Amino acid sequence: MFEIKEISPEEVQEKLENGEKLELIDVREDDEVEAGMIPQAKHIRMNDIPDKLDELDKDKETIFICRSGGRSANVCAYLHDKGFNVVNMTGGMLSYTGETKPKSEI
């Protein structure tokens, strides 16, 4: 059993505020991201990940986000087994206090 790399919502917010370019993928459902997501994130629903592997870069560290950190941890475990460099944002969007926008505005 491997240990999934983790990052806190505060660390993500700090990196974005410092101008760092992060690979962020929000795996929540459509209605959840319409309520607000990190503007720099890409939205790929959790159930669509297996069909979208070609959209992910194995060489780039990618941070996965969900509502509370559970679904994104499952996605990280799945992708880690496929050779991807993944990080789970612990606490998910429930703990994120930075800027968010409805997906329709991004």
N, C-alpha and C positions, 0 to 999 in steps of 0.2 A: 504494500500500500504506500503510495507516494503522498506527500503533503502538498496540497494546493497552495501556490503562492497567493498571498492576500494583500490588499491595499485598503486603507480606510477611506470613507467618503471625504474626510477632511484632507487627506493626502492628495486625492484626485482633484479636489477643488483648488488646493494650493498650487499644484502643478499646472492646472489650466490658467489660473490667475498669473502665473509666472511666464505664460506664453509657451509652455511645452506642448509639443504635438503628441497627443496620445491616440492610440487605437482603442476606441471605446465602442462596445457593442451592447445594446440594450435588448435583452431577450424577452421582455414582457409582451403581453398581448396588446392588440391595437387600442383598445379602450384605455388601457393603463398608460400608454405613451401619449395618448391624446390629452391626458390629464397633466402631463408635463414630463419632459425628458431633458437630459443634458444636451444642449444644442450641438455640441461637437460629436455626439454619439451617432452611430448608425443603428437602425432598428432592424433586427432579424429575430422574428419570434422563435422561441426555444424549439418548437416542433419543426421549424423550417431549417434549422442548423444542418442536419445531415444532407439536405439537398443543396446547401449553399457553401459547401466546403471550398469550392473553387474561388469564392469571394474573399476568403481569408488567407492571410500570408503567414506561412509557418515560421518564417524567419523574424517576424515582428512580434514583440510582446503585445498581447491584446488583453485589455481589461474588459471583463464581462460584468454586466449589471442587470439586476432584476429588482423586484419590490423590496425584498428583505435579505437577499443573499443566498437563499436556498436553491432556487432554480439555476442561478448563475454558477453556483458551485457544482451542480450536476453537469452543466454544459462544460465547465472547465475539466471535470474528470473525464468526460467523453472525448473532448478534444485533446487532452493530454495523452490519452491512449493512442491517438492518431498522430502524435508527434508535433502538436502545436505548442507554442510558448504562451501559456495562459495565466491570467491573474484574476482572482475573484474580488469584487468590491464588497467587503463585508458590510452588513447592515442595509445594503441596497439603497434604493431611493427614499425609503422611510427615514434614513439617517443623513441624506444629502441635503445640505442647506444652501448650496450654490445656485446659480442661475439655472432656471428650467424654462422650457417653452413647449407648448403643445406641438406634437409632431407636424400638424398641418401648417405651422408657422416657420418650420425649419426648411 
